[in-house]
Amino acid sequence: RELNFVMLPAARLSGTLIDENEKPLVGYGLSLTGKELPPSSSVLDATKTDETGRFTFSDIPTGFPFQLLVEPAREK
């Protein structure tokens, strides 16, 4: 038997979260989710903003519509 796999390119999403005064939003949680996800997945990926408000999602599978959810940093 022969199995043929087609490797699809993955996407990368990065950006900076800022407030209305253009100050970085530090420690905010971000997740990629949606109605159609790969099997056994509740989110595609999750991350937090760094001290400059930057975030990056790497290796996002293509072909699935997703939503970007943003949650405020938790108070310590």
Buried (B, 14 or more C-beta within 10 A) or exposed (E): EEEEEEEEEEBEBEEEBEEEEEEBBBBBBBBBBBEEBEEEEEEBBBBEBBEEBBBEBEEBBEEBEBEBEEEEEEEE
